[in-house]
Structure formats: structure tokens, C-alpha cells
Amino acid sequence: MYWRPYGLYFKSSFGNGYRYLDRCGEFLLAAEAVGFMPGEATPTGGQLTLPEINLQVQLNSRELNVQQELVPNIGNFTESCEHLSKLAEKFFGPLDIQSFSFTGKWFHPSATEEEAKHATLFWKQKPQDELAKLLDMVPDALRVDYNFSSGKSDLHVAIYPIAFATVTKQHAGRGFLATRDFRKRVSRSEAAKFDNPAESSSYGLMMDAQFIELDPPPFDWEKERQRYLAREQLLVKHFNQ
């Protein structure tokens, strides 16, 4: 079974972030200075993007969310998360970091819906066969769902069949009187090249692995990067059957 990286997600939840309401603009300007492209900013949240690598950011007075889909790169991703987390601490802090979560998604393509559902039965357990016999039916598919914990850390792993909706490519025109910022936004978006699995296979399996830690110690980004890579290798190897 071949698992290809699909997406990376990071969320930091914090208290004492009320200075967001006063300094969101300073945060966005500082992020723009290092390449991020600001989106809408409101009292309820601000948005940023790095369109070249399909990285999206949302923040408010309670959370920082970062995600990268279709072109996940752990190096680019953790570097962006680190920089944005430090900016949040600088402009909104001192922050009371109450939890963080780091999620990886992997995709295994299938030719048909039936093939995707049947692939999940590799992990079928005896109780499912017994229940199928009792109901006079046959097992059709299953969802693998595991939880592991250690202290204040939790790891949730799930594998399930997935069907992509119809995907169409969008193109943005500059217009005759487009502003400089709009022209730059369009140019950067057009430069992005994504390998979307929905364009080659509408069905498959998705594997999610979400690591959550409550009341984390001071964050060591290189250490967390290595911990993620180690877990990724173990999970992909284990489920590569």
C-alpha cells in the first residue's frame, strides 16, 4: 500500500491573547515583510497565505492555525509555524500556551469506490465477522480508529475511505485597472503548482495522525520536527501492508 503525503496542519491554542484586538495589523505587516500575503483582517480573525506552497494561516485571540495541503513539505511547514508562533508571542503575548496539535494526512489512491472500501477490510477484526454473520450481511468497509496517550500527550490515528468531489481549476484575471497588490496576488497564485490527487484518482484511503499536547513545555521546533518525522515513518511503515 502506497501512502503519499497529503497535508500538514498545526494549531496552537492560547490564553491571554487579547492584545490581538490591538495589534493584529502589526502582526500581518510583520508577516508580510517575510513573504506572507495578507488576506482579510477583522476583529474576529486575520488570514495569511503563501500561495506558492499552498500554505494557509488563520489567527485570532485564541488560536493560530496553519495548514499546507497538496504540496506538504515538513521543512517549509515547521519553519512557517515557528516564525508565526514567535510573531504571535511578540505582538499578542505573553501568551499562555494551553495546547498545540500537529496533524499529518496521507493518501492512498484507489481506482474505484469499491476498491477503496475493500482495502480497509485488511484491518478487519473477528468481532466484525461475527456481527456480520449475526446480521446475515457481509463486511463492506471499516474505519480504523486508534487513540494512544502518554502523560498529557495524545495521538489519534484514523484510516477511512474517501471520495473527492469534482475539482475544477480556477484562473483569476488581472483586469484593466487592477491594483498593484491585486496583480501581485494573481501572479503569485498562478505560480503555484499542486499535485492534486483528485485529478488522477477520485477515490482512495486517507490516513490522519493527530498529535495533541496539553500545557506543553517551551517549544523546541527542531525537536518537534524530528518527533513528527519519526512518527510518520513508523505509521507509514506499519500501515504499508
trRosetta pair geometry for C-beta under 8 A, 3 or more apart (Angstrom, degrees):
i j d omega theta_ij theta_ji phi_ij phi_ji
1 108 5.5 -13 -179 -134 96 149
1 119 7.3 118 -111 -167 122 122
1 122 8.0 -120 -50 13 139 169
1 205 7.8 -17 -166 46 126 141
1 239 6.8 -69 83 140 137 73
1 240 5.4 -154 65 -145 85 47
1 241 5.9 15 8 55 118 46
2 108 6.0 139 75 -129 55 88
2 109 7.8 -17 78 30 105 82
2 240 7.6 47 -91 -136 30 97
3 106 4.0 25 179 159 110 134
3 107 7.1 132 -156 59 63 27
3 108 5.4 -49 -93 -66 59 94
3 207 6.3 -28 -132 25 130 135
3 236 5.1 -139 59 -133 138 97
3 239 7.0 64 -48 93 140 108
3 240 6.5 -102 0 -86 107 90
4 106 6.5 151 69 -163 31 80
4 107 5.5 -34 64 65 87 82
4 108 7.4 142 12 -86 77 43
4 109 7.7 14 16 -20 124 93
4 197 7.2 151 76 -81 133 126
5 8 7.8 -3 -175 -45 114 92
5 72 4.6 -120 152 63 121 120
5 104 7.4 -64 -136 -170 89 102
5 105 7.7 95 -168 84 55 58
5 106 5.9 -51 -102 -107 36 76
5 107 7.9 11 115 18 12 82
6 69 6.7 -10 154 -149 69 79
6 70 7.2 -2 -164 -76 56 37
6 72 6.8 43 88 -7 21 130
6 105 4.2 -66 72 110 110 99
6 106 5.8 161 1 -120 97 18
6 107 4.3 93 -66 -21 126 106
6 197 7.1 -47 -112 -5 101 134
6 206 7.0 -50 23 -133 166 92
7 67 6.5 1 -177 -173 112 96
7 68 6.5 170 -152 90 66 50
7 69 4.0 -14 -103 -106 109 75
7 70 7.3 19 -79 -19 82 45
7 72 5.6 170 -125 -62 18 126
7 103 7.8 3 109 112 94 96
7 104 7.4 165 88 -157 55 42
7 105 4.2 16 49 42 90 119
8 67 6.9 169 89 -151 54 51
8 68 4.9 3 53 54 96 97
8 69 8.0 -162 27 -72 55 45
8 72 4.5 128 -15 -141 101 117
8 74 6.7 161 -95 -96 154 60
8 77 4.6 -10 100 -136 151 163
8 102 7.9 -18 -169 -170 86 80
8 103 7.2 154 -160 86 41 61
8 104 5.9 -10 -106 -106 70 68
8 105 7.7 -140 -62 21 34 78
9 65 7.6 -18 -167 -167 89 86
9 66 7.2 161 -155 88 44 57
9 67 4.6 -2 -107 -106 79 89
9 68 7.9 -161 -70 27 48 59
9 101 7.6 -9 114 112 95 97
9 102 7.4 156 86 -158 59 37
9 103 4.1 -8 60 58 107 106
9 104 7.8 -162 25 -68 76 29
9 105 7.6 52 -7 -16 108 103
10 64 7.8 -16 116 112 95 90
10 65 7.3 161 87 -153 58 41
10 66 4.5 1 55 56 102 101
10 67 7.5 -167 24 -72 62 50
10 77 7.3 149 -20 166 121 102
10 81 4.7 13 69 -114 170 136
10 100 7.2 -11 -170 -174 85 100
10 101 7.2 167 -152 86 41 58
10 102 5.5 -1 -106 -107 77 70
10 103 7.7 -161 -68 23 36 73
11 63 6.1 -16 -166 -166 95 113
11 64 7.0 162 -151 83 47 55
11 65 5.1 -3 -104 -105 86 75
11 66 7.7 -169 -71 25 45 64
11 100 6.7 170 90 -154 54 55
11 101 4.8 6 52 49 98 97
12 63 6.7 153 79 -155 52 60
12 64 4.6 5 51 50 101 102
12 85 6.1 100 -20 -112 164 105
12 88 7.5 156 84 72 138 162
12 97 6.4 -49 -171 -136 105 101
12 99 7.7 175 -152 94 44 51
12 100 4.8 -12 -104 -106 70 93
13 62 6.5 -7 -150 159 76 80
13 63 5.3 -22 -102 -100 65 87
13 97 7.7 107 79 -159 49 57
13 98 5.3 -58 105 66 94 98
13 99 4.7 12 47 56 112 90
13 100 7.2 -166 19 -79 70 43
14 17 5.3 98 97 -47 106 119
14 62 6.9 179 61 -166 59 38
14 63 7.3 155 21 -90 73 37
14 64 7.7 25 5 -3 114 95
14 88 7.7 142 23 145 153 130
14 95 4.3 -6 -178 180 147 114
14 96 5.8 142 -168 71 80 53
14 97 5.1 -40 -101 -99 99 47
14 98 6.0 159 -112 7 35 84
15 62 7.8 7 -94 -128 42 71
15 95 7.3 141 66 -169 45 66
15 96 3.9 -21 59 65 96 120
15 98 5.9 73 -15 -36 94 121
16 93 7.5 52 113 -141 112 47
16 94 6.6 -9 121 93 144 64
16 95 5.7 178 78 -129 101 42
16 96 4.8 98 10 -1 115 99
17 20 5.1 27 154 -23 92 115
17 60 7.8 98 119 120 136 54
17 61 4.3 161 105 -173 102 61
17 62 6.1 -172 50 -73 136 29
17 88 7.6 -23 -128 -180 116 103
17 92 4.8 13 -148 165 78 129
17 93 8.0 -21 -106 -79 67 45
17 95 5.9 28 -79 -118 86 100
18 21 6.1 -28 178 12 63 110
18 61 5.7 40 -98 -156 36 130
18 92 7.9 148 52 -163 29 90
19 22 5.3 -57 -161 44 61 107
19 23 5.3 7 153 16 91 118
19 91 6.8 -166 120 144 116 61
19 92 4.7 171 73 -139 98 52
19 93 7.5 -68 44 21 137 20
20 23 6.7 -86 -126 57 21 77
20 24 5.5 48 179 -68 69 91
20 27 7.7 -16 -132 -10 71 148
20 59 7.3 -150 -135 139 129 101
20 60 6.3 96 152 174 160 40
20 61 4.0 -153 41 -89 137 74
20 91 7.8 80 -99 118 52 100
20 92 4.9 15 -62 -113 73 123
21 24 7.1 3 -113 -21 14 108
21 43 6.3 27 -129 -148 89 85
21 61 6.4 -1 -38 -75 85 129
23 26 4.6 -41 -169 35 83 118
23 27 6.2 92 132 -26 83 93
23 91 4.4 -165 132 178 132 101
23 92 6.4 -163 69 -75 119 63
24 27 5.6 -55 -155 34 36 115
24 28 6.4 32 152 -18 69 105
24 41 5.7 155 134 -165 123 117
24 46 5.0 171 -172 -44 116 135
24 59 7.8 174 -132 96 97 108
24 91 8.0 128 -85 139 24 136
25 28 5.8 -55 -148 37 33 109
25 29 6.3 31 156 -17 67 106
25 41 6.7 107 -85 150 67 162
26 29 5.8 -54 -145 38 31 111
26 30 6.3 31 156 -18 65 107
26 91 5.3 176 93 -128 112 130
27 30 5.9 -60 -149 37 27 109
27 31 6.3 23 155 -15 65 109
27 46 6.9 138 86 68 121 163
27 59 7.3 -95 136 84 151 150
27 87 5.6 114 -143 150 84 112
27 88 6.9 42 -129 -91 132 53
27 91 4.6 -149 -71 61 91 164
27 92 7.3 10 -69 -34 134 99
28 31 5.7 -56 -145 39 31 109
28 32 6.2 35 154 -23 65 107
28 38 4.6 60 -173 -109 114 130
28 41 5.8 -72 -47 -78 157 139
28 46 5.7 -126 -68 -173 114 142
28 48 6.8 -172 -128 -76 80 107
29 32 5.6 -52 -145 35 30 114
29 33 6.6 40 152 -29 62 101
30 33 5.7 -47 -155 23 33 117
30 34 7.5 10 154 -2 60 102
30 87 5.5 171 102 -136 131 123
30 90 7.7 -116 139 85 175 137
30 91 7.2 -166 16 -49 144 132
31 34 6.4 -70 -159 43 37 96
31 36 4.1 -28 152 47 98 139
31 38 7.1 117 82 -73 110 87
31 48 5.4 -52 131 -117 148 155
31 57 7.8 -126 -168 77 156 161
31 83 7.8 122 -119 129 80 109
31 84 6.7 33 -108 -105 120 84
31 87 6.2 88 -66 176 89 177
32 35 7.7 -168 -166 49 31 13
32 36 5.7 -87 -85 74 41 78
32 37 7.1 72 -119 -109 84 26
32 38 5.4 -40 -72 -27 116 103
32 48 7.9 -138 -66 -128 70 112
34 83 6.6 -124 102 176 160 148
35 50 6.5 34 130 -113 102 105
36 48 4.4 3 172 -177 127 124
36 49 6.9 133 -165 61 79 26
36 50 5.9 -69 -112 -64 64 83
36 57 7.0 -21 -148 21 135 141
37 48 6.7 138 68 -164 44 67
37 49 5.1 -35 64 68 98 80
37 50 6.9 141 10 -92 91 36
37 51 6.4 -10 27 -12 144 99
37 184 7.9 -170 -121 121 121 104
37 185 6.3 131 -173 -111 140 82
37 188 6.4 172 -58 83 150 159
38 41 6.8 -21 -179 -41 118 110
38 46 7.5 -46 -150 -178 96 104
38 47 7.2 109 -170 87 56 62
38 48 5.7 -39 -105 -104 48 76
39 46 7.6 142 66 177 79 60
39 47 3.4 -36 62 94 121 112
39 48 6.4 -150 6 -77 87 23
39 49 6.2 64 -41 -9 112 103
40 46 7.5 -155 102 -139 51 47
40 47 5.5 38 48 28 67 118
41 45 7.9 -133 -142 112 45 41
41 46 4.4 7 -118 -114 82 92
41 47 7.3 -142 -71 25 56 67
42 45 6.0 15 59 51 91 57
42 46 7.4 -178 30 -75 52 54
44 60 6.1 -23 166 -122 48 129
45 58 5.9 3 180 -173 126 93
45 59 6.5 160 -154 82 78 37
45 60 4.2 -52 -94 -73 80 103
46 58 7.4 161 83 -153 46 49
46 59 5.4 -15 58 61 91 89
46 60 7.3 159 14 -79 68 54
47 56 7.5 -26 -163 -170 96 86
47 57 6.6 145 -160 85 48 67
47 58 5.6 -14 -103 -100 75 70
48 56 7.7 150 85 -163 55 43
48 57 4.0 -7 60 59 95 121
48 59 7.9 15 5 3 105 106
48 84 7.9 -170 58 -110 148 127
49 55 6.6 152 -159 86 56 60
49 56 5.4 -13 -107 -108 88 61
49 57 6.8 -159 -72 20 41 81
50 53 5.2 0 115 44 112 94
50 54 7.7 -27 88 34 74 14
50 55 4.2 14 48 52 103 110
50 80 6.9 -112 -5 -109 144 144
51 54 6.9 26 -158 -80 40 43
51 185 7.7 108 -18 -164 150 63
51 188 4.7 112 57 131 125 98
51 189 4.6 -76 -179 -93 155 58
51 191 7.4 102 108 58 104 89
51 192 5.0 -103 152 -47 82 132
52 188 6.2 -77 -49 -172 86 88
52 191 5.6 -23 -106 100 87 112
52 192 5.4 -157 -124 -87 29 80
53 68 6.4 -19 137 -141 95 121
53 71 5.6 -131 -160 98 63 127
53 73 6.7 -71 -159 24 127 120
53 76 5.6 -106 -177 147 165 156
53 192 7.5 -135 -36 -124 18 100
54 68 6.0 109 97 -154 80 69
54 69 5.9 -89 138 62 127 63
54 70 5.5 -6 86 56 170 106
54 71 5.2 121 30 32 119 107
54 192 6.1 112 -55 -162 82 135
54 194 5.8 65 -49 -89 145 122
55 66 6.9 -5 -174 -171 98 92
55 67 7.3 170 -151 89 55 40
55 68 4.5 -20 -100 -92 77 98
55 76 7.2 -132 -59 137 141 112
55 77 7.1 -176 -112 -106 121 69
55 80 5.9 -17 177 140 155 179
56 66 7.4 161 85 -154 50 46
56 67 5.3 -12 59 62 94 89
56 68 7.5 169 17 -79 67 47
57 64 7.6 -20 -163 -170 96 81
57 65 6.9 153 -156 86 48 60
57 66 5.3 -9 -104 -104 80 74
57 80 7.8 -133 -70 159 121 119
57 84 6.3 -153 -134 -120 141 157
58 63 7.8 18 107 104 90 101
58 64 7.9 164 89 -157 51 39
58 65 4.6 -3 60 59 92 110
59 63 6.8 -151 -138 99 53 56
59 64 4.8 0 -109 -111 101 68
59 65 7.0 -170 -75 24 53 67
59 84 7.7 -158 -62 176 136 118
59 88 6.7 -147 -147 -98 144 118
60 63 6.0 26 48 46 87 74
61 92 7.3 -177 -129 -150 62 133
64 84 6.2 161 -174 134 135 114
64 85 6.5 168 86 -93 162 67
64 88 5.4 -82 -66 -67 141 158
66 77 7.3 142 133 -164 122 82
66 80 6.2 164 -159 113 144 110
66 81 5.1 -152 48 -92 159 85
66 84 6.4 148 -70 51 130 154
68 71 6.8 -78 169 76 101 69
68 72 5.2 127 107 -107 104 66
68 73 7.2 -75 138 30 152 66
68 76 7.3 129 -116 99 167 107
68 77 5.1 -121 17 -98 143 108
68 80 8.0 116 -51 47 127 146
69 72 7.0 -9 -121 -56 22 92
69 105 7.9 -2 -118 55 87 131
70 194 4.1 21 138 -164 139 114
70 195 6.3 169 180 59 87 56
70 196 5.6 -26 -129 -88 127 65
70 197 8.0 -151 -120 -6 80 77
71 193 7.8 98 -79 89 139 60
71 194 5.6 -108 -36 -118 105 75
71 195 6.9 112 -82 22 77 84
72 77 6.6 1 -159 -48 76 139
72 104 7.7 116 175 -140 160 83
72 105 8.0 165 -43 55 154 79
73 76 4.2 49 88 23 116 110
73 77 6.0 164 80 -18 57 91
74 77 5.6 -59 -138 41 27 114
74 78 6.0 18 169 -12 67 109
74 225 6.3 123 158 -152 111 94
74 228 6.6 177 -143 102 129 131
74 229 6.5 106 158 -74 172 95
75 78 6.6 -59 -142 39 21 98
75 79 6.2 21 159 -17 60 113
75 225 7.8 58 -97 -150 51 138
76 79 5.8 -63 -148 39 26 113
76 80 6.3 24 157 -18 65 109
77 80 6.0 -61 -154 36 27 107
77 81 6.3 24 153 -17 65 108
78 81 5.4 -51 -142 39 37 114
78 82 6.1 41 157 -23 67 104
78 221 5.7 142 170 -178 109 105
78 224 7.1 171 -136 92 127 101
78 225 4.8 -2 -95 -88 176 109
78 228 7.8 -170 -72 28 128 148
79 82 5.9 -53 -148 34 28 112
79 83 6.5 24 156 -16 62 107
80 83 5.9 -57 -146 37 31 108
80 84 6.1 23 159 -13 67 111
81 84 6.0 -61 -143 43 26 106
81 85 6.0 29 158 -22 64 111
81 221 7.4 164 90 -129 100 118
82 85 5.9 -57 -145 36 26 111
82 86 6.5 23 158 -16 62 107
82 221 4.4 3 -90 -97 123 160
83 86 6.0 -59 -153 37 29 109
83 87 6.5 28 151 -18 64 107
84 87 5.5 -52 -147 37 35 113
84 88 6.3 39 153 -22 66 103
85 88 5.6 -50 -149 33 32 113
85 89 6.6 32 152 -17 63 104
85 219 7.0 -41 143 65 157 155
86 89 5.7 -51 -148 37 34 111
86 90 6.3 37 151 -22 65 107
87 90 5.5 -54 -145 36 33 114
87 91 6.1 5 166 2 69 111
88 91 6.6 -68 -137 49 23 90
88 92 5.3 -28 -176 32 65 119
88 93 7.1 91 128 -40 61 95
88 95 6.6 17 132 -40 98 153
89 92 7.1 -60 -99 58 14 78
89 93 4.1 20 -164 -34 55 144
89 94 7.2 14 -160 -128 83 46
89 95 5.6 -102 -108 12 69 115
90 93 6.6 34 -27 24 11 112
92 95 6.1 44 103 -70 97 109
97 100 6.8 -8 -178 -43 114 100
97 215 7.9 122 104 -136 74 34
97 216 6.1 -54 125 52 120 94
97 219 7.6 -110 171 -34 173 112
98 214 7.0 -22 162 -155 66 70
98 215 6.4 -23 -152 -76 49 58
99 212 6.3 2 -176 -173 117 93
99 213 6.5 170 -150 87 69 48
99 214 5.0 -28 -96 -108 98 54
99 215 7.3 -16 -74 -26 63 39
99 216 7.0 105 -133 -17 32 98
100 212 7.5 -180 91 -145 40 54
100 213 5.9 -2 55 54 79 92
100 216 5.6 -26 16 -8 106 149
100 219 7.2 59 -13 -95 163 128
101 210 5.9 1 -175 -174 114 97
101 211 6.6 163 -154 85 61 49
101 212 4.4 -17 -100 -98 96 78
101 213 7.7 172 -83 18 50 61
102 210 7.5 161 81 -152 40 53
102 211 5.0 -10 58 58 88 102
102 224 6.9 163 -48 175 160 116
102 228 6.0 -92 140 -94 142 121
103 208 6.4 -14 -168 -167 108 92
103 209 6.8 162 -151 84 59 49
103 210 4.2 -12 -101 -103 97 80
103 211 7.4 -174 -77 22 49 62
104 208 7.6 158 84 -153 48 46
104 209 5.1 -5 56 57 91 99
104 228 6.9 132 -43 -170 128 106
104 231 8.0 158 19 99 136 109
104 232 5.9 -35 94 -97 175 104
105 206 6.2 -17 -167 -169 103 100
105 207 6.9 152 -157 79 52 53
105 208 5.4 -16 -103 -100 80 69
105 209 7.9 -176 -79 22 37 67
106 206 7.3 150 78 -158 46 51
106 207 4.6 -10 58 56 96 105
106 236 6.7 152 -90 -96 171 99
107 162 7.7 -76 -129 54 96 138
107 197 5.3 -124 123 -22 154 169
107 204 5.5 58 -178 115 88 144
107 205 7.2 157 -156 81 48 52
107 206 5.8 -18 -102 -103 71 68
107 207 7.8 -157 -70 20 28 75
108 119 7.3 -150 107 147 131 159
108 204 5.2 179 88 -175 50 105
108 205 4.4 1 53 52 106 99
108 206 8.0 -156 23 -69 73 27
108 207 7.4 54 -11 -15 102 105
109 197 6.0 -152 -81 -165 105 116
109 200 6.9 -34 -125 103 153 100
109 201 3.7 85 -154 66 116 168
109 203 7.4 93 -165 85 60 55
109 204 4.4 -66 -117 -91 30 129
110 113 7.8 112 105 -92 126 15
110 115 4.2 179 -175 101 113 107
110 116 3.8 -174 46 -69 158 79
110 119 6.3 -134 -90 -13 132 138
110 161 7.8 -32 19 -138 150 96
110 201 6.6 132 52 179 37 127
110 203 4.5 -61 74 110 99 98
110 204 4.6 165 6 -96 83 52
110 205 6.9 82 -30 -19 117 75
111 115 5.3 56 48 22 79 158
111 201 7.1 -81 -95 -133 34 105
111 203 7.2 -12 84 60 17 114
112 115 4.6 101 54 4 80 102
112 116 7.1 -141 95 -5 45 85
112 203 6.1 2 142 44 14 154
113 116 5.8 -56 -153 35 33 111
113 117 6.4 25 155 -13 67 108
113 161 7.5 82 -161 168 66 135
113 163 6.2 -2 -105 -86 99 122
113 203 5.2 -146 -82 -107 48 149
114 117 5.9 -58 -147 41 31 107
114 118 5.9 29 156 -20 67 111
115 118 5.7 -55 -140 39 28 111
115 119 6.4 38 157 -31 62 103
115 203 6.9 115 64 109 93 134
116 119 5.9 -51 -154 22 28 115
116 120 7.6 30 151 -22 57 97
116 161 4.2 111 139 -141 106 108
116 162 7.1 -118 -176 41 145 46
116 163 7.5 173 58 -68 164 76
116 203 4.3 -123 -33 162 138 109
116 204 5.5 -130 -111 -99 117 8
116 205 6.0 174 -156 -53 85 68
117 120 6.2 -51 -167 21 38 111
117 121 7.8 42 142 -25 62 98
117 140 6.0 -24 160 153 131 77
117 141 3.7 -78 -162 -80 92 121
117 161 5.0 -24 -82 -61 58 163
118 121 5.7 -46 -167 16 47 117
118 141 7.4 -73 -56 -90 28 79
119 122 6.3 -18 178 -12 52 110
119 161 7.5 130 54 -89 98 98
119 205 5.8 -106 96 -46 133 128
120 123 6.6 -56 178 36 58 98
120 124 8.0 94 125 -57 67 80
120 141 5.0 59 56 -160 134 76
120 142 5.0 -169 139 53 116 67
120 143 7.2 -23 -164 -78 144 31
120 144 7.0 -153 -154 -22 94 93
120 159 6.7 171 -121 121 93 102
120 160 7.1 24 -103 -130 139 35
120 161 5.9 -90 -32 -42 129 96
120 205 6.7 156 -70 -108 85 119
121 124 4.6 5 -166 -40 68 119
121 139 5.9 126 -118 120 116 123
121 141 6.9 -96 -51 -116 86 37
121 142 6.5 110 -91 10 54 104
122 241 6.0 161 161 94 142 123
123 142 6.7 -128 80 82 93 129
123 144 5.2 21 90 -84 162 117
123 159 7.4 104 9 68 152 134
124 128 5.4 -109 -162 65 88 139
124 129 6.9 85 155 -46 118 92
124 139 5.9 83 -126 142 134 168
124 142 6.2 147 -95 -1 70 145
125 128 5.4 103 63 1 71 101
125 129 7.8 -136 104 0 43 87
126 129 5.7 -56 -155 36 42 111
126 130 6.3 40 151 -20 72 106
127 130 5.4 -54 -145 38 36 114
127 131 6.2 34 157 -18 69 105
128 131 5.8 -53 -145 39 31 108
128 132 6.2 36 153 -23 64 106
128 139 5.3 58 148 -96 115 130
128 142 6.5 -51 -111 -84 159 136
129 132 5.6 -53 -147 35 31 114
129 133 6.4 32 154 -19 64 104
129 139 6.8 -57 -85 -29 57 126
130 133 5.8 -54 -151 34 30 111
130 134 6.4 31 150 -20 64 106
131 134 5.4 -52 -147 36 35 114
131 135 6.2 21 157 -8 68 110
132 135 6.0 -65 -145 46 28 101
132 137 5.4 -104 -154 81 74 71
132 138 5.7 53 -173 -129 131 24
132 139 5.1 -79 -72 -45 147 74
133 136 7.4 25 -175 -76 32 40
139 142 6.9 -18 -170 -44 115 103
141 161 5.8 -56 -157 -4 142 133
143 158 6.6 -6 175 -164 98 97
143 159 7.1 172 -162 81 53 53
143 160 4.6 4 -123 -97 93 101
144 157 7.3 -36 127 123 102 90
144 158 6.4 157 90 -154 68 43
144 159 3.9 18 47 43 117 99
144 160 7.3 -147 34 -57 68 62
145 156 7.9 -13 -165 -171 75 88
145 157 7.6 167 -148 90 31 57
145 158 5.0 11 -106 -110 71 89
146 156 7.3 165 88 -154 54 45
146 157 4.6 -3 58 58 101 99
146 158 7.6 -170 25 -72 62 50
147 154 6.7 -21 -166 -168 95 98
147 155 7.2 151 -158 82 47 54
147 156 5.4 -12 -104 -104 76 74
147 157 7.9 -171 -75 24 32 69
148 154 7.2 152 83 -159 50 50
148 155 4.4 -10 60 59 100 103
148 156 8.0 -166 25 -71 67 34
148 157 7.6 27 1 -1 104 105
149 153 6.6 156 -156 88 57 58
149 154 5.0 -15 -102 -104 85 70
149 155 7.4 -168 -74 21 39 70
150 153 4.9 -11 64 62 81 108
152 213 6.0 73 113 -162 91 68
152 214 4.3 -110 179 58 112 91
152 215 5.9 -57 175 50 164 93
152 216 7.9 -159 104 -78 125 54
153 211 7.0 -11 -169 -170 100 90
153 212 7.1 159 -155 86 52 51
153 213 4.8 -17 -102 -100 79 85
153 214 7.9 -151 -73 18 37 70
154 211 7.4 160 85 -154 50 46
154 212 4.7 -10 60 60 98 98
154 213 7.7 -180 21 -77 67 41
155 209 6.9 -8 -170 -170 96 86
155 210 7.2 162 -153 84 48 49
155 211 5.2 -12 -103 -102 80 74
155 212 7.8 -176 -77 22 35 68
155 231 7.5 -148 -131 -146 139 140
156 208 7.4 -9 111 114 90 102
156 209 7.4 166 84 -151 51 40
156 210 4.7 -8 57 58 99 98
156 212 7.5 25 -1 0 104 108
157 207 7.3 -7 -168 -173 87 91
157 208 7.0 171 -148 89 40 60
157 209 5.1 1 -105 -106 81 78
157 210 8.0 -170 -72 24 41 63
157 235 6.6 -163 -123 -130 134 126
158 207 7.2 172 88 -150 47 48
158 208 4.8 3 54 52 93 102
159 205 5.9 11 -174 178 95 116
159 206 7.2 177 -145 87 51 45
159 207 4.8 -11 -98 -101 85 80
159 208 7.9 -169 -73 21 41 65
159 239 6.7 173 -72 -147 147 147
160 205 7.0 157 80 -152 24 73
160 206 6.0 -19 62 58 75 89
161 203 7.2 -8 -173 -170 97 94
161 204 7.5 174 -150 103 62 26
161 205 5.9 -52 -99 -98 49 65
161 206 7.9 92 -168 13 9 79
162 203 7.1 162 86 -152 54 50
162 204 5.9 -19 59 71 92 69
162 205 6.8 117 12 -136 90 17
162 206 4.5 50 -22 -16 139 113
163 202 6.1 19 -158 149 75 87
163 203 5.4 -16 -104 -101 72 77
164 167 6.5 -23 153 -32 122 110
164 197 7.2 174 -46 95 149 86
164 198 3.6 -142 146 -111 162 109
164 202 5.2 -127 50 -151 93 60
164 203 7.6 -133 10 -65 80 34
165 198 7.6 -10 62 -144 45 146
167 196 6.0 -158 151 145 165 147
167 198 4.4 104 -12 107 138 134
167 199 6.3 -83 76 -66 133 74
171 190 7.6 48 -140 -103 79 99
172 185 7.9 -49 105 112 156 93
172 186 4.8 -135 97 -121 116 99
172 189 6.3 39 25 82 130 144
172 190 7.6 -124 47 -57 90 95
173 186 7.6 -27 132 -136 9 149
174 178 4.5 -109 173 9 74 156
174 182 7.1 133 -146 121 68 99
174 183 5.3 40 -140 -110 117 80
174 186 5.4 -149 -84 57 80 164
175 178 4.3 124 62 -52 97 96
175 182 7.7 -10 37 121 115 140
178 182 4.5 -121 -175 89 100 123
178 183 5.1 124 114 -59 122 86
178 186 7.5 -17 178 -2 158 138
179 182 4.6 93 55 8 81 103
179 183 7.0 -145 93 -6 41 87
180 183 5.8 -56 -148 36 30 111
180 184 6.4 28 154 -18 64 106
181 184 5.8 -57 -150 37 31 110
181 185 6.3 35 152 -23 65 105
182 185 5.5 -50 -148 33 34 115
182 186 6.5 32 154 -17 65 104
183 186 5.9 -55 -150 36 31 109
183 187 6.3 31 153 -20 65 107
184 187 5.7 -55 -146 36 32 112
184 188 6.3 27 159 -15 66 107
185 188 6.1 -60 -148 39 26 106
185 189 6.3 24 155 -17 63 111
186 189 5.8 -59 -146 39 29 110
186 190 6.2 28 157 -19 66 109
187 190 5.9 -58 -147 36 28 109
187 191 6.6 32 153 -26 62 106
188 191 5.7 -52 -152 27 34 115
188 192 7.4 45 150 -34 60 94
189 192 6.0 -43 -165 9 39 115
196 199 4.7 86 83 -9 97 106
197 200 6.2 -73 -158 49 47 93
197 201 5.7 -38 172 55 87 93
197 204 6.8 -46 152 9 138 153
198 201 7.4 -89 -118 73 23 48
198 202 6.2 48 -150 -109 69 55
201 204 5.8 71 125 -47 125 114
207 235 7.2 162 153 152 136 121
207 239 6.4 142 -109 97 152 164
209 231 6.6 176 151 141 145 118
209 232 7.4 180 59 -95 151 61
209 235 5.6 -74 -74 -91 150 173
211 228 7.5 -138 20 -101 145 80
211 231 7.0 117 -57 52 135 178
213 216 4.6 72 115 -82 120 104
216 219 6.5 44 125 -76 131 83
219 224 6.7 -17 -167 -26 89 138
220 223 3.8 39 103 19 116 121
220 224 6.4 152 84 -17 63 85
221 224 5.7 -55 -143 39 33 108
221 225 6.2 39 155 -25 66 104
222 225 5.5 -49 -148 32 32 116
222 226 6.6 29 155 -15 63 104
223 226 6.0 -58 -153 38 30 108
223 227 6.3 31 150 -21 65 107
224 227 5.4 -51 -143 36 35 114
224 228 6.3 39 155 -22 66 102
225 228 5.8 -54 -152 33 29 111
225 229 6.5 26 153 -16 64 106
226 229 5.7 -53 -145 37 34 111
226 230 6.3 36 155 -21 66 105
227 230 5.8 -54 -149 35 30 112
227 231 6.5 27 154 -15 64 106
228 231 5.9 -59 -150 39 31 107
228 232 6.1 34 153 -23 67 108
229 232 5.5 -51 -145 34 31 116
229 233 6.4 31 158 -19 64 105
230 233 6.0 -56 -151 35 29 109
230 234 6.5 25 153 -16 63 108
231 234 5.7 -59 -148 39 33 110
231 235 6.1 27 158 -16 69 109
232 235 6.1 -60 -145 39 26 105
232 236 6.1 19 163 -13 65 112
233 236 6.2 -57 -139 41 25 106
233 237 6.1 24 161 -17 62 113
234 237 6.0 -61 -147 40 24 109
234 238 6.1 23 158 -21 63 111
235 238 5.7 -57 -144 36 29 110
235 239 6.2 -2 167 6 66 111
236 239 6.5 -70 -139 52 24 90
236 240 5.7 38 158 -42 64 113
237 240 5.7 -51 -138 21 25 118
